[in-house]
């Protein structure tokens, strides 16, 4: 089998990248197809096959595996578009879900919202109380059964939920992570009553201490589990009908893939799967280019995403927040705002211009698409400003209407603000760059880093058009636009580059100094679980890497830090060194003097992460060398382009990327047209094509803001 394929299903476009590990790397782009996203997936795959002069069936028959990333799980949770779910918990503990450990009043809120105490509400209840029922049982903190499960009462509760029409039942019992016997029996009882109902157990989804976050994670996993199961099942069936030979994998938030058949069991792990694809792609490309500190930025149709790679490793998180609820999911840390190419520009009652978070998405799309959209978007502004060609996107396949773009901006932005259409479009472009720059500042500076020590990687359909602007906002001196065949499908390239990554964890609260024998036993049990999970993937790996870590905190404090523990460091000196590492990292994150060793240190959760390395590792192929740095042969003409409202429209050179070669230098201002994206090189900056076909922009720090 020759091919590895990555498929990135976004809100507006579905991207696909194919690699044969012998120098072939091609990309394709197709409109996404809500509500049945599988149609867009097959369309993108068919476009890949066409580039190979193969039928879809012949290509898929020779495919090692497909790595698939989707925003459907995240979108379902954020919008609340989820089926009815029931909840079973230990008698006396139902209300902990609604008390929310008081966290519901501050998690996921900005500083301004936190200061507005009177305006704070807990408006995101995960489910109505009538669907949260209690069962009689009790397991103590050491895992001992104190009160046996009352199965008759449990059957009554299950029947009540099934009669209420729930599609799934989440089970989260007190101390179940120490002994899951009652949770597992409840799953058996549910399937005795109704075999179709999806069941999510906290002991499998989130075996961590802290009742509320464990329950919230389990419920949200149950909310998206049935939809993910049905979608992946239908997609895999459709792909098998088209002769797919290899397995279908699904990207997870942790930056690695998992077999589609396994994904629904821990559905919550797929939240943000597309968000991490770009970071994985940046990590792969960074290794080829020798870059170790990278800000990976992706401006797609709906969102702007930013993730960090520090010293050659992606920044990870053990918890994330969705709708003010904590989610216990190990993940690559990716920040997102609704500021993509399809983000809608609007004016509030006070006359202030905003971009997003609402998006025109694939349907109806920006006004210039001519598909019925009437609200102005970033894409409409870029067309009016001359950044995008009137000939259309995707090499002219996606036609654009200047008339519709101007009309949308005139009625919704220009007239309310008393501006010309051109000035309004320029304002949209400026606000877009400013708010994406703000997210970069939050991502980098608030993590304790200096942006000047990083290189921005910019991808996505709209990223190359804005990257020089938002990089300048935070003082980054260099931007790399991954071009070549991947161009705006870079997140799909990341998916194709991914390996299988699985994690197991268990909370075993312990005081420092730790007992080395107990630590060794805990890690051995977790490693056995993760190796068993790897075996279920149905794949052969060239190697398996094991990483161990312990979440530590100062006694009675909330901030936990994941501390790496080497396999040969589980003796007393090694564990003492891990505690010292925790103290140093705590000071880096929160400031010198914020920690207090005298209060004691606690180990909370033990975690093992296994990476099954797949035999294919796509790399960008090299390109031809230019005879000189002069790129004038690739210049196709000029057009008026406005990149700054104060300067106005300037005749700007337009270049055909397909005619550029290694060593070509493009002085700004310039527009570089790629079949799947458009790159802006602003005034005072220069763009240089490297040996892989990427464009490096040396951004002027004095360019207009």
Buried (B, 14 or more C-beta within 10 A) or exposed (E): BBBBBBBBBBBBBBBBBBBBBEEBBBBBBBBBBBEEBBBBBBBBBBBBBBBBEBBBEBBBBBBBBBBBBBBBBBBBBBEEEBBBBBBBBBBEBBEBBBEBBEBBBEBBBEEEEEEEEEEBEEEBBBBEEEBBBBBBBBBEEEEEEEEEBBBEBBBEBBBBBBEEEBBBBBBBBBBBBBBBBBBBBBBEBBEEEBEEBBBBBBBBBBBBBBBBBBBBBBBBBBBBBBBBBEBBEEBBEBBEEBBBBBBBBBBBBBBBBBBBBBBBBBBBBBBBBBBBBBBBBBBBBBBEBEBBBBBBBBBBBBBBBBBBBBEEEBBBBBBBEBBBBBBBBBBBBBBBBBBBBBBBBBBEEEEEBBBBBBBBBBBBBBBBBBBEBEBBBBBBBBBBBBBBBEEBBBBEEBEBBEEBBBBBBBBBBBEBBEBEBBBBBBBBBBBBBBBBBBBBBBBBEEBEBEBEEBBBBBBBBBBBBBBBBBBBBBBBBEBBBBBBBBBBBBBBBBBBBBBBBBBBBBBBEBEBEBEBEEBEEBBEBBBEBBBEBBEEBEBEBEEBEBBBBBBBBBEEBEEBBBBEBEEEBBEEEBBBBBBEBBBEBBEEBBEEEEBEEEEEBBBBBBBBBBBBBBEBBBBBBEBEEBEEEEBEBBBEEBBEBBBBBEEEBBEBBBBBBEEBBBBBBBEBBBBBBBBBBBBBBBBBBBBBBBBBBBBBBBBBEEBBE
